[in-house]
Amino acid sequence: MREFDYRRAHDVQHALALLAADPEARYLGGGTNLVDLMKTGVERPTRLVDVRELPLDGIEPTAEGGLRIGATVTNSDLAAHPG
Ligand SMILES: Cc1cc2nc3c(=O)[nH]c(=O)nc-3n(C[C@H](O)[C@H](O)[C@H](O)COP(=O)(O)OP(=O)(O)OC[C@H]3O[C@@H](n4cnc5c(N)ncnc54)[C@H](O)[C@@H]3O)c2cc1C
């Protein structure tokens, strides 16, 4: 795996700025897909922006009858959600 820069985003604006500053940067969620792709050289980001601590874990109904799913909602929380 190539060397890369790791940054933890403090809030949404910080996450956007960190990604915008590096065209080869990628957001890091759980890493279950991305890190495997990095190990095989398919993905070669120069920077990972960790978004796991952002307060984006809400699942809310929308006025149109859909659901708005936050960027850090886990698969298991989503699967267990009554909606
Ligand atoms: C063994 C295995 C089994 C799996 N089984 C299932 C399954 O049963 N069902 C299923 O649905 N999926 C399954 N997956 C796929 C995996 O769980 C999903 O792709 C999951 O959504 C990856 O989430 P992550 O947070 O780990 O993403 P990461 O690997 O961190 O990121 C994946 C991509 O999304 C981007 N990204 C991450 N977070 C954000 C964000 N907040 N905003 C914008 N872009 C972002 C990253 O830059 C990267 O390009 C499996 C994967 C593996 C390895």
The ligand as an ORCA input file, in Angstrom:
! r2SCAN-3c Opt
* xyz 0 1
  C     -16.875     -8.948      3.187
  C     -17.850     -7.850      2.759
  C     -19.206     -8.105      2.839
  C     -20.127     -7.134      2.452
  N     -21.452     -7.393      2.546
  C     -22.342     -6.459      2.217
  C     -23.755     -6.676      2.333
  O     -24.189     -7.758      2.767
  N     -24.610     -5.695      1.984
  C     -24.165     -4.495      1.530
  O     -24.983     -3.617      1.237
  N     -22.835     -4.250      1.401
  C     -21.937     -5.199      1.733
  N     -20.594     -4.947      1.593
  C     -20.178     -3.673      1.083
  C     -19.924     -2.672      2.176
  O     -20.468     -3.046      3.398
  C     -20.588     -1.412      1.702
  O     -20.013     -1.013      0.491
  C     -20.466     -0.303      2.711
  O     -21.380      0.702      2.360
  C     -19.072      0.264      2.774
  O     -19.092      1.235      3.806
  P     -17.785      1.805      4.417
  O     -18.257      2.855      5.387
  O     -16.876      0.758      4.922
  O     -17.126      2.522      3.120
  P     -15.603      2.826      2.770
  O     -14.910      1.566      2.353
  O     -14.958      3.638      3.862
  O     -15.839      3.768      1.509
  C     -16.398      3.250      0.288
  C     -16.481      4.418     -0.723
  O     -17.430      5.395     -0.279
  C     -16.795      6.665     -0.095
  N     -17.376      7.238      1.129
  C     -17.319      6.714      2.383
  N     -18.013      7.490      3.242
  C     -18.518      8.522      2.502
  C     -19.332      9.654      2.820
  N     -19.772      9.876      4.059
  N     -19.645     10.482      1.802
  C     -19.225     10.260      0.537
  N     -18.454      9.215      0.176
  C     -18.113      8.365      1.143
  C     -15.305      6.358      0.040
  O     -14.488      7.439     -0.361
  C     -15.146      5.171     -0.895
  O     -15.045      5.599     -2.248
  C     -19.659     -5.886      1.978
  C     -18.288     -5.639      1.901
  C     -17.382     -6.597      2.299
  C     -15.894     -6.312      2.230
*
